[in-house]
């Protein structure tokens, strides 16, 4: 398993939808749980994300930011998310 710390990456947070910025920054930088909605987005669970989505901001903007701006190691499967959390918290 590759161990990467956030200091290995550069993210333009201005491209992140404002409604999700704080939660995603805390998750990516510190490994904090991002909430159930963002967990579903990060783990590619569209149906789960729709259950928790409160229509705050376009979903397409959020998924584009995750795919285009975040390190690929921090999203994908639930194991990917949990591994990222553990690495950032260490």
C-alpha positions in Angstrom: 0.0 0.0 0.0 1.3 3.4 -0.9 1.4 5.9 1.9 0.8 9.5 0.9 0.4 12.5 3.1 -1.5 15.6 2.0 1.7 17.5 1.8 2.5 15.5 -1.3 -0.5 17.1 -3.1 -1.7 20.6 -4.1 -5.4 21.3 -4.3 -7.1 24.5 -5.5 -9.9 24.7 -2.9 -11.5 27.6 -4.7 -12.9 25.1 -7.2 -14.7 23.2 -4.5 -18.4 24.1 -4.1 -18.6 26.3 -1.0 -21.2 24.2 0.8 -18.8 21.2 0.9 -15.4 22.9 1.2 -14.9 22.8 5.0 -16.0 19.1 5.3 -13.8 18.0 2.3 -10.8 20.0 3.6 -11.0 18.4 7.0 -11.4 15.0 5.4 -8.5 15.4 2.9 -6.1 17.3 5.2 -6.8 15.7 8.6 -8.7 12.4 7.9 -11.9 13.6 9.6 -15.1 11.8 8.6 -16.8 14.0 6.0 -20.4 13.2 6.8 -22.6 10.5 5.3 -23.4 12.4 2.1 -19.8 13.1 1.2 -18.8 9.6 2.2 -21.3 8.3 -0.3 -19.9 10.7 -3.0 -16.3 9.6 -2.2 -17.2 5.9 -2.4 -19.1 6.3 -5.7 -22.5 5.5 -4.1 -24.8 7.6 -6.1 -28.0 6.2 -4.6 -26.7 6.7 -1.1 -25.6 10.2 -1.9 -29.1 11.1 -3.2 -30.6 9.9 0.1 -28.5 12.4 2.1 -28.3 15.2 -0.4 -30.1 18.4 0.7 -29.9 20.1 -2.7 -27.2 22.4 -1.4 -25.2 23.1 -4.6 -25.0 21.2 -7.9 -24.0 17.6 -7.5 -22.2 17.7 -10.8 -19.9 20.5 -9.6 -19.0 18.5 -6.5 -18.3 15.2 -8.3 -16.2 17.1 -10.9 -14.1 18.7 -8.1 -13.6 15.3 -6.4 -12.6 13.6 -9.7 -10.5 16.4 -11.1 -8.9 17.9 -8.0 -8.6 15.5 -5.2 -5.8 12.8 -4.9 -7.1 9.6 -6.4 -6.1 7.7 -3.3 -8.7 9.5 -1.1 -11.8 8.3 -3.0 -13.1 5.2 -4.7 -14.1 2.4 -2.4 -15.0 2.6 1.3 -11.6 0.9 1.9 -9.9 3.7 0.0 -11.7 6.3 2.2 -10.9 4.5 5.4 -7.2 4.0 4.4 -6.9 7.7 3.5 -8.4 8.7 6.9 -6.0 6.5 8.7 -3.0 7.9 6.8 -3.9 11.5 7.4 -4.7 11.0 11.0 -1.3 9.3 11.6 
